[in-house]
Amino acid sequence: MTKPILVIKFGTASITRSNGELDESVMAEIAKQVAAIHAQYNIVLVSSGAVAAGRQYLKEYSGTISERKAAAAIGNPQLLNRYAHYFSAYGIPLAQSLCERRHFSERNQFLQLKKTYEELWANGVIPIANENDVVSDLELKFSDNDELATLIAVGFGATQLLFSTSVAGVLDKEGRIVPQIDVIDEEALGLADKKKSSLGLGGMVSKLTFARLATRMGIEVVIFGIRTPDGIPLATEGKTGTRCLPQPCSMPARKKWLASGSLVTGRLQVDAGAEQALKKRHSLLAVGVKAVLEKFERGEVIEIVDEQEQVIAVARAKVASGALKAGNRMQNTEVAHADDIVLL
């Protein structure tokens, strides 16, 4: 694949009116702007809006889990139909990609998904991804479509990730757009408005949180307003919204997947000595484990936290947590090999 990969995420508030109906003028503009850059990129669109589009057909909708699933079942075909209508004016076919969290946590399934997208791109087709709300397991859901867009961007090696929002970008305390964020640290996260729209699940906190992960994996992120004239082409050039700079990252694809797409099931606390060893790219030995905070089995992905319980790495475990009980630790037992540890 010679073209750079571009992932664009549209939130519910971006493409719907306050009553939940799809805003077709916005969808028409999305098609126009994406068509203008289609030849330059392999594009993935991640679009929310199915639940909002479908809920109007349910009597006395109150937002229960079953109602949300039913609304998604109604809204998904409507959403794709309207996108397909507007993209057809530019001769661009679309494909629907309903994703579940396990498609990313199981590497073989993830690689199959990637090959499918590559086949679509080779034939000039743009996939539109959304969570498969109808069948998604409640315990294995994406937190929101910001996460889905980020996992696609990281896993597929995108150069850019665009978050389209109902506001013009990240705003400072005076309400002015922050044009650039060099590093997404605690100060940058503090800029986020804690409010969420009444229609969607995410918000600026979610976008900055996942933008931090994407930028650490070497991906440039732009958060911009959907109603900005020519906003999508301008965002690809970093000329609108808030540009979050990519950080240097030399991880191979498998480690990027481990750091982002894999499903964390356990949690270990290590001492200061083990923390320093990890930072020097050494393996994690049992002698450096202070506590098992959440149980896990051999082969599962775990979080490694320091003495202050701050996450410092993720790793694939070589042993089950039961082998690390107090008094049952062989000093040189390798808990995780260096090749299977990703520092965060």
Secondary structure per residue as TSV (DSSP state, phi and psi in degrees):
chain	resnum	aa	ss	phi	psi
A	1	M	-	360.0	112.4
A	2	T	-	-89.0	-23.8
A	3	K	S	-80.4	147.5
A	4	P	-	-67.4	151.6
A	5	I	E	-95.8	131.6
A	6	L	E	-123.5	126.1
A	7	V	E	-112.2	127.2
A	8	I	E	-122.9	124.1
A	9	K	E	-109.5	130.2
A	10	F	E	-113.0	122.4
A	11	G	-	-81.6	164.5
A	12	T	H	-57.3	-45.5
A	13	A	H	-65.5	-21.8
A	14	S	H	-72.1	-37.0
A	15	I	H	-115.2	6.3
A	16	T	B	-124.7	156.8
A	17	R	-	-83.1	172.6
A	18	S	T	-61.6	-25.1
A	19	N	T	-85.7	1.5
A	20	G	S	94.9	-11.5
A	21	E	-	-71.2	146.3
A	22	L	B	-63.2	135.0
A	23	D	-	-88.9	96.3
A	24	E	H	-69.8	-24.2
A	25	S	H	-66.8	-36.5
A	26	V	H	-69.5	-42.5
A	27	M	H	-64.2	-37.9
A	28	A	H	-63.9	-38.6
A	29	E	H	-69.9	-37.4
A	30	I	H	-58.6	-47.1
A	31	A	H	-60.2	-44.0
A	32	K	H	-61.4	-46.8
A	33	Q	H	-71.2	-40.6
A	34	V	H	-66.3	-38.4
A	35	A	H	-60.7	-32.8
A	36	A	H	-67.8	-23.4
A	37	I	H	-116.2	3.6
A	38	H	G	-57.3	-38.8
A	39	A	G	-68.0	-19.9
A	40	Q	G	-89.8	-20.6
A	41	Y	-	-134.6	157.7
A	42	N	E	-90.2	113.3
A	43	I	E	-108.5	139.2
A	44	V	E	-120.8	127.9
A	45	L	E	-101.7	130.3
A	46	V	E	-113.0	113.5
A	47	S	E	-124.0	125.0
A	48	S	-	-82.0	-175.5
A	49	G	-	113.8	-11.4
A	50	A	H	-65.8	-45.4
A	51	V	H	-64.4	-44.0
A	52	A	H	-63.3	-38.1
A	53	A	H	-70.4	-30.8
A	54	G	H	-93.1	-19.2
A	55	R	G	-69.2	-22.4
A	56	Q	G	-66.3	-17.6
A	57	Y	G	-90.0	-1.5
A	58	L	S	-103.3	130.5
A	59	K	T	-71.8	132.9
A	60	E	T	53.0	48.9
A	61	Y	-	-61.5	129.0
A	62	S	-	-124.8	-1.8
A	63	G	-	90.6	18.0
A	64	T	-	-67.3	165.2
A	65	I	H	-58.2	-46.7
A	66	S	H	-65.6	-35.8
A	67	E	H	-67.8	-40.2
A	68	R	H	-63.2	-42.6
A	69	K	H	-63.2	-42.6
A	70	A	H	-64.9	-41.6
A	71	A	H	-62.7	-38.9
A	72	A	H	-65.5	-39.4
A	73	A	H	-61.7	-36.2
A	74	I	H	-76.8	-43.9
A	75	G	H	-77.4	-29.0
A	76	N	H	-58.2	-51.3
A	77	P	H	-64.7	-32.5
A	78	Q	H	-64.9	-43.9
A	79	L	H	-60.9	-49.5
A	80	L	H	-66.6	-37.8
A	81	N	H	-58.9	-44.1
A	82	R	H	-71.1	-40.2
A	83	Y	H	-60.7	-46.2
A	84	A	H	-60.5	-38.1
A	85	H	H	-59.5	-47.7
A	86	Y	H	-76.6	-33.4
A	87	F	H	-73.2	-25.0
A	88	S	H	-63.4	-26.4
A	89	A	T	-63.3	-19.8
A	90	Y	T	-110.3	9.5
A	91	G	T	69.5	26.8
A	92	I	-	-109.0	113.5
A	93	P	-	-78.5	152.3
A	94	L	E	-119.3	157.2
A	95	A	E	-130.1	144.4
A	96	Q	E	-94.1	134.7
A	97	S	E	-129.1	98.5
A	98	L	E	-91.2	114.9
A	99	C	E	-108.0	151.3
A	100	E	-	-122.4	159.4
A	101	R	T	-59.2	-33.9
A	102	R	H	-67.6	-21.9
A	103	H	H	-63.9	-20.2
A	104	F	H	-104.1	-30.6
A	105	S	H	-77.7	-24.1
A	106	E	S	-101.4	112.0
A	107	R	H	-60.4	-38.1
A	108	N	H	-63.0	-41.1
A	109	Q	H	-65.9	-38.8
A	110	F	H	-61.5	-43.6
A	111	L	H	-65.4	-35.2
A	112	Q	H	-64.9	-40.8
A	113	L	H	-61.5	-43.3
A	114	K	H	-62.3	-43.2
A	115	K	H	-63.8	-37.0
A	116	T	H	-63.0	-44.8
A	117	Y	H	-62.8	-40.3
A	118	E	H	-62.9	-36.3
A	119	E	H	-66.5	-40.3
A	120	L	H	-62.9	-47.1
A	121	W	H	-60.8	-40.2
A	122	A	H	-61.5	-21.9
A	123	N	T	-108.2	17.0
A	124	G	T	73.4	18.5
A	125	V	-	-99.0	138.3
A	126	I	E	-100.9	119.8
A	127	P	E	-78.3	139.8
A	128	I	E	-111.2	114.2
A	129	A	E	-98.3	146.6
A	130	N	E	-155.9	158.1
A	131	E	E	-69.9	142.8
A	132	N	-	-82.9	74.4
A	133	D	T	-59.3	-30.2
A	134	V	T	-62.0	-37.3
A	135	V	T	-118.9	-4.2
A	136	S	-	-59.8	134.4
A	137	D	-	-68.2	134.2
A	138	L	G	-59.4	-32.2
A	139	E	G	-86.2	-10.1
A	140	L	G	-123.6	33.6
A	141	K	-	-83.1	157.1
A	142	F	-	-67.9	148.5
A	143	S	S	-64.2	-35.9
A	144	D	S	-172.1	-178.0
A	145	N	H	-73.1	-13.2
A	146	D	H	-62.8	-39.8
A	147	E	H	-66.7	-45.3
A	148	L	H	-57.7	-47.0
A	149	A	H	-61.2	-39.1
A	150	T	H	-68.3	-42.0
A	151	L	H	-64.2	-38.5
A	152	I	H	-64.9	-46.0
A	153	A	H	-62.1	-46.7
A	154	V	H	-68.7	-48.1
A	155	G	H	-65.1	-34.5
A	156	F	H	-92.9	-4.1
A	157	G	T	75.8	40.0
A	158	A	-	-65.7	150.9
A	159	T	S	-88.5	-28.1
A	160	Q	E	-140.4	147.7
A	161	L	E	-129.7	121.4
A	162	L	E	-109.0	127.7
A	163	F	E	-104.9	111.3
A	164	S	E	-89.7	130.1
A	165	T	E	-131.2	175.0
A	166	S	S	-84.3	-6.2
A	167	V	S	-114.0	169.1
A	168	A	S	-80.9	-5.0
A	169	G	S	153.6	-167.3
A	170	V	-	-77.1	130.6
A	171	L	B	-106.1	145.0
A	172	D	-	-83.2	-176.2
A	173	K	T	-64.7	-20.5
A	174	E	T	-93.7	3.5
A	175	G	S	83.3	13.3
A	176	R	-	-93.7	148.2
A	177	I	B	-68.0	132.3
A	178	V	-	-85.5	110.8
A	179	P	-	-70.3	-28.6
A	180	Q	E	-151.6	137.9
A	181	I	E	-119.6	117.0
A	182	D	S	-72.7	-46.3
A	183	V	S	-136.9	131.3
A	184	I	-	-85.8	92.5
A	185	D	-	-108.1	-169.0
A	186	E	H	-62.5	-34.4
A	187	E	H	-64.8	-43.1
A	188	A	H	-65.7	-41.7
A	189	L	H	-62.5	-29.0
A	190	G	T	-67.6	-14.8
A	191	L	T	-74.9	-18.8
A	192	A	S	-68.6	131.9
A	193	D	-	-70.0	127.6
A	194	K	-	-76.2	-6.6
A	195	K	-	-77.8	149.8
A	196	K	-	-120.0	156.7
A	197	S	-	-70.4	161.3
A	198	S	S	-73.1	-14.1
A	199	L	S	-101.5	-30.3
A	200	G	-	-106.6	176.2
A	201	L	S	-97.9	-26.7
A	202	G	-	-89.2	-152.1
A	203	G	-	164.5	-177.3
A	204	M	H	-67.4	-30.6
A	205	V	H	-60.1	-46.2
A	206	S	H	-61.2	-44.6
A	207	K	H	-64.1	-43.9
A	208	L	H	-69.6	-35.0
A	209	T	H	-62.1	-47.0
A	210	F	H	-77.6	-26.9
A	211	A	H	-64.3	-35.0
A	212	R	H	-62.5	-43.6
A	213	L	H	-62.9	-46.1
A	214	A	H	-62.9	-44.2
A	215	T	H	-66.3	-34.2
A	216	R	H	-65.5	-24.2
A	217	M	T	-93.1	12.7
A	218	G	T	86.5	17.9
A	219	I	-	-107.4	132.5
A	220	E	E	-77.6	136.6
A	221	V	E	-120.9	135.3
A	222	V	E	-125.3	127.1
A	223	I	E	-106.5	117.6
A	224	F	E	-142.0	166.6
A	225	G	E	-86.7	131.6
A	226	I	T	-63.9	-28.1
A	227	R	T	-92.5	10.5
A	228	T	S	-71.4	127.0
A	229	P	T	-55.5	129.1
A	230	D	T	53.6	35.8
A	231	G	H	-61.5	-39.0
A	232	I	H	-67.9	-52.1
A	233	P	H	-59.1	-39.6
A	234	L	H	-65.0	-37.8
A	235	A	H	-64.9	-38.4
A	236	T	H	-63.5	-23.5
A	237	E	T	-97.0	1.3
A	238	G	T	69.3	27.9
A	239	K	-	-107.1	9.8
A	240	T	S	-150.4	157.9
A	241	G	S	69.5	-151.3
A	242	T	E	-113.1	120.7
A	243	R	E	-95.4	123.0
A	244	C	E	-105.0	117.9
A	245	L	-	-73.8	141.1
A	246	P	-	-72.1	146.1
A	247	Q	-	-96.3	153.0
A	248	P	-	-57.9	132.7
A	249	C	-	-149.5	120.6
A	250	S	-	-114.1	17.3
A	251	M	-	-64.3	140.9
A	252	P	-	-69.1	163.3
A	253	A	H	-56.1	-39.0
A	254	R	H	-64.1	-39.4
A	255	K	H	-71.0	-34.0
A	256	K	H	-62.8	-41.5
A	257	W	H	-62.8	-42.4
A	258	L	H	-61.0	-38.8
A	259	A	H	-76.6	-20.7
A	260	S	H	-123.3	-50.1
A	261	G	T	-86.9	-26.6
A	262	S	S	-67.9	151.7
A	263	L	-	-95.5	115.7
A	264	V	E	-75.8	129.1
A	265	T	E	-120.1	-17.2
A	266	G	E	-134.6	175.7
A	267	R	E	-152.8	130.1
A	268	L	E	-123.3	144.7
A	269	Q	E	-108.8	133.9
A	270	V	E	-117.4	160.7
A	271	D	-	-85.7	176.6
A	272	A	H	-62.7	-35.8
A	273	G	H	-64.9	-44.3
A	274	A	H	-65.8	-36.7
A	275	E	H	-60.8	-44.5
A	276	Q	H	-65.0	-38.5
A	277	A	H	-62.9	-41.4
A	278	L	H	-62.6	-41.0
A	279	K	H	-66.3	-20.7
A	280	K	T	-93.0	11.5
A	281	R	T	70.5	28.4
A	282	H	-	-90.2	164.5
A	283	S	-	-72.6	162.8
A	284	L	E	-94.8	122.5
A	285	L	E	-102.8	154.6
A	286	A	G	-60.2	-30.9
A	287	V	G	-61.2	-24.3
A	288	G	G	-91.5	0.5
A	289	V	E	-85.9	123.3
A	290	K	E	-86.7	-39.7
A	291	A	E	-160.2	148.5
A	292	V	E	-94.2	110.8
A	293	L	E	-87.8	-30.6
A	294	E	E	-143.2	131.9
A	295	K	-	-67.6	156.7
A	296	F	-	-157.1	164.7
A	297	E	-	-108.5	163.9
A	298	R	T	-58.9	135.4
A	299	G	T	91.7	-11.9
A	300	E	-	-83.1	159.9
A	301	V	E	-90.6	133.7
A	302	I	E	-126.7	156.3
A	303	E	E	-92.3	143.1
A	304	I	E	-114.6	124.7
A	305	V	E	-117.0	156.2
A	306	D	-	-86.9	-170.1
A	307	E	T	-68.2	-17.3
A	308	Q	T	-96.8	8.4
A	309	E	-	63.5	30.2
A	310	Q	-	-90.8	134.4
A	311	V	E	-68.9	125.8
A	312	I	E	-115.5	-16.4
A	313	A	E	-166.5	162.9
A	314	V	E	-122.6	154.2
A	315	A	E	-155.4	158.4
A	316	R	E	-95.8	122.9
A	317	A	-	-74.9	138.3
A	318	K	S	-92.8	-14.8
A	319	V	S	-134.5	160.3
A	320	A	-	-80.8	156.6
A	321	S	G	-62.4	-26.6
A	322	G	G	-61.3	-24.5
A	323	A	G	-79.0	-4.8
A	324	L	G	-109.8	15.5
A	325	K	S	-63.3	149.1
A	326	A	T	-52.7	133.1
A	327	G	T	84.1	-0.1
A	328	N	-	-127.7	34.9
A	329	R	-	-110.2	118.1
A	330	M	-	-79.1	126.1
A	331	Q	T	-52.7	-37.7
A	332	N	T	-99.7	10.0
A	333	T	-	-63.3	127.7
A	334	E	E	-86.8	113.7
A	335	V	E	-79.5	-39.7
A	336	A	E	-151.4	133.3
A	337	H	-	-76.9	149.8
A	338	A	G	-54.4	-35.9
A	339	D	G	-68.3	-17.5
A	340	D	G	-109.2	20.0
A	341	I	E	-119.1	131.7
A	342	V	E	-120.6	118.7
A	343	L	E	-75.5	140.1
A	344	L	-	-112.0	360.0
